[in-house]
Amino acid sequence: MQSFGKFLVIAGVVLAAVGGLLMFADRIPFLGKLPGDIHVKRENFEFHFPITSSILISALVSLVLWVLSQFKGK
């Protein structure tokens, strides 16, 4: 039961951090405007798919989780 409590606390901290990042995502100048991000704008149609930004964020999250797992394993 104690490990479940730790899990809930860690999950709460992670959710709060992600929420904080989402609140300030507009102020990150390069996010969504990297080379490789797809943006198509027509007369009455607009499509935006930030594939490069998504890959970068995924790599950063994977790195953070890997570092955390290394600390947990020791």
N, C-alpha and C positions, 0 to 999 in steps of 0.2 A: 504494500500500500504506500510505503514511503517513496518508492521509485516512481510510482504513478504521480505523486505530488510533485516530485522534481520535474517530471516530464511536463506537467501542466504549467509550472512556473517558467520553464524554458520555452515552451510553446507560446506563452503569453508575451515573453520578452521578444521573441522572434516576430510575432505578429505586430507588436508595437513598433519595432524597428522598421518592418516593411511598411506599415502605415505611415510612419514618419517620412520614409523615402518617397512614398507616393504623394504625400502632401507637398514635398519640395521638388518633385520631378520636373516641374515646369521651369525651375531655375537652373537645371543642369543643361548647359548650352548645347552640348553635342548629342544628347540622347534623342534618338529618332531622326537625326540628320547626318548620320555617318554614311560614308560611301558604301553602297550595297543595300541601303534601305530603299524600298520601292515606294514611289509616290507617283500616282497617275491622277491627273486632273483634266477633266473634260468639261463640256458646257454645263451639264447637270449631273455629273458623276464625279466622285472623288474617292480614291482608294489609296490607303496608306498601310504599308506592311513593313515595320522596322525589323527586318530579318537580321541585319548585322548587329543592331542594338540588342536584340533578343539573344543572340549567340554570346555577345560580350557579357550580358547580365548573367546568363546561364553559367558561363565559365567562372565568373566571380563568385557566384553562389556555391558552385561546386568546390572551388578553392577554399572558401570559408568553412564549408561542411567537412572537407578533408582535414583541415587544420584542427577543427574541433574534435574530430574522431581520433586524431593523433594524440591530443591531450587526454582524451578519455581513456585511450588504450594504455597509457603509462601509469 
